[in-house]
Amino acid sequence: MASSAAPSRYDCLVIGAGHNGLVCAATLARAGRSVLVLEAANQIGGAALTREFAPGFRVSAGAHLLHMMSADLLRELQLEAQGLEWAARGMPTTALLPGGASVPIGASLSAADTQAYSVYSARMRRFAAALAPIFARTPPRLGTSDWADRWAMLKIGWQIRKLGRQDMRELLRIGGMNVFDLLEENFESAALKGALGFDAVLGANFGPRSPGTVLTLLYRLAAEAAAGASGLSQPRGGMGALCDALSKAALAAGAAIRTGAPVAQIRVEGDRACGVTLESGESIDARRVISSADPKTTFLRLLGPRHLDTGFVRRVNHIRSRGLCAKLHLALDQAPRFSGLSESGLRGRLLLAPSLQYLEHAYNHAKYGEFSAAPALEITVPTINDPALAPAGRHVLSAIIQYVPYALKEGWQSGRQRLLDTVLSLLESHAPGLRASIIGAELLTPVDIEREFHISGGHWHHGDLAFDQFLMVRPVPGAAQYRTPLEGLFLCGAGCHPGGGVMGLAGRNAAQEVIKLSVQPS
Amino acid sequence: MTGSLAPHFRQPLLKTPFHERARALSQVDSFIPWAGYTTIDVFTTVEQEYFAIRNATTLYDLTPMVKYRVAGADALPYLNRLVTRDIAKLKPNRVAYCVWCNDAGHIIDDGTIFRLGESDYRLCTAERQLDWLLDSAIGFDVEINEVTEEIAALAVQGPTSCAVLKAAGLRGVDVLKPFDIGHFELGGHGVTVSRTGFTGDLGYEVWMDPSAAEAIWDALMAAGRSRGIRAIGSQALNIARIEAGFLSPNVDFVSAEHTIRTGRDRSPLELGLSWLVDFKKGHFTGRRALMSEQARGAQRQLIGLDIAGNKPAHNSLLYTDESGRREIGSVTSAIWSPTCKRNIALAMVNAPHFRIGSTVWAEIYLNRELVWERRMSRAKVVERPFFAPERRRATPPAEF
């Protein structure tokens, strides 16, 4: 895909053609920079890709729902003009309950819960709207006397102050709480609490009782607020279609993209990044290198500690980035039939997290290097909305298995089959006959996710979203403004503010920092 | 990358292998803790011990000095990333004095690196810091082990020290140049001798297996009897090191790992150690911070003071003039120098008053039978060291 007349030195090299790398490349190219994107895999997309997992069956192999992609970004890069279509938008969420029942979220509630749910939802929406603008900005540095930093801090404070006395007080009260206590305060229904709590801990190394889980919930809601009102969405052709559109936007703006070009090393000359060496031995020069790889991979593997200070390396090494999710893909010869689930329910997302206790119990096992016999699941059947992903009449089931430890105590040799059996029996209990309809299955453990997507630790957020790895300390102080201690090297991946989830803002914020710096050519 | 922890926490204060010998010579029972060991502050009188350093030979037990073995294929790149000096220039059997900094370019500690083999080094430090050393080893093929308790060490310092070592049977020790390392036999025990020390005088440090410690102490004492050998404590050594202009950690600077208040950290540029910082050797921890500090220019410097009168300026605040209205720094180490016959001090002074030849005023408090008097003394900023005899470098050293 490289353009015919490749320059001998690019303005910018972007490492990784995931959504953040592509957004960054497109934004830079649109600002007139010569950009080359280097992707290790043979196809673009990173962890937002669609690929075959069984003959004729395709699936979004990483993230499987789009709900955080910034609406501004979609407009800015004109992704719909680049061919992005929707198989579904505003998808409903249904809770699967023990005993084979199911209930759409927010339905069949007691009078008290109905009232509480409406108050709670409205309040959380207000909080999310107040926090959302923070996502599209470079976080301020702490402890500097720089006016831009102080101004940015003031803006964050003002955003929260603007909520009004009552809401601000409530936000500050719940901000450091755990989601278990918050939901217990508000609701009676175990199913509702389980489903709402699930969103606070999905992809995190937290149980609902872990401190800071209200923050992770607010984070998700704020990202969704920044994404506009479209809710859970499914791009036609899977998540890969989003990255296809992003790559078209980047190419149209003049960027070049090379796949199957794994970077072996970021090159340094005169204490600044000056390009990369590929695993093939080829060297490519650039004035700036922008990495969408996770911080550990970027700093410890591609750059190497010897170009960095010990204290910084120590902080990078301490980033908590062990993934705690596995992914299951099933090729089915017929649509699964979940007990008590309507046709429309199957078009949406199914959650198996019937109570907060269920989630906490599943998490307890993971703390000790095990997986629970009753894990939590987020299930989609993408072929209902997008039949082209499978041969006619056949279906794909995609599930995120929550709380599967990266370092499984018993080892993945035996653990893999045991986990598969555990999840299939669980699914069978909710969708009788499912096992018999399986034509092909693929299980991605955190270790597989690490290997396939080149994410250190297999954490799809490139590091836990937690209070100490958030905003101006994400990924670590000294690299939280997309710049790194090494002149000419930048980060643009999920490891940076605002973090993981298919959002694209890390890529755009990083590109804007680069553009800001390179107004005066150096 | 592995590390080992010496069990220094099992016993409040450990005894060095020389303890019994030293204790037998101690006349005033003056012991102080040093890096987890009980050590002798004064054996007899400070004056006697000090003059032995400058006129004869002294034995000083420096076993408590923290020692790390750094070995492995990446030992050199590891050390070069750790310290500010270019260790690539350090040849086998040579020693280099160096400092290492945190990311902000502030000193964590100073110490010496001994190159004992092709990729086998020993790092001697004032403080234990395995944590920093191991974190610095991330990404390097290097093994770091604390070996403090595996190696006993004696400083043999003074104008007759070479003669004493030769008399003890260390043939060829006289060809060692400053910072050279040699390997010898002493009474059937292998010893390593480095021409290093903390006195600024002719002197050596003898490194040995702890099991040989007492035998070697006895052999040196016997060989030195006619050359005035004497065991010394830390107080006498402290006078000598101030005369030599050497820095003492936690006295002249506080490790950046220990400071709590901002602005209390010190960079090598501020401590007058720019000659230890090699910006051309490639990256090392603190390099970027030190580059910008150098570009900004030093805001303060550790300098030597020659102070009027004979009262040591202990902990004195320093001022621009006698009125004492504008404070510009403070004294970190002060003594009356018995050899120079000068009232000297090391002091941290703000720009621009640290220039050689500048005059500052020291506020000295005198306790006159429990009545405190305050004296403003004129002081001149002078070059360090205060005392640097030719004999410290002469090779071979003079015969005695």
Interface residues (C-beta under 8 A of the other chain):
Chain A: D271 L300 G304 P305 R306 H307 L308 D309 T310 G311 F312 V313 R314 N317 G478 P485
Chain B: P77 R81 L82 N102 D103 W132 D135 S136 I138 G139 F140 G282 H283 T285 G286 R287 R288
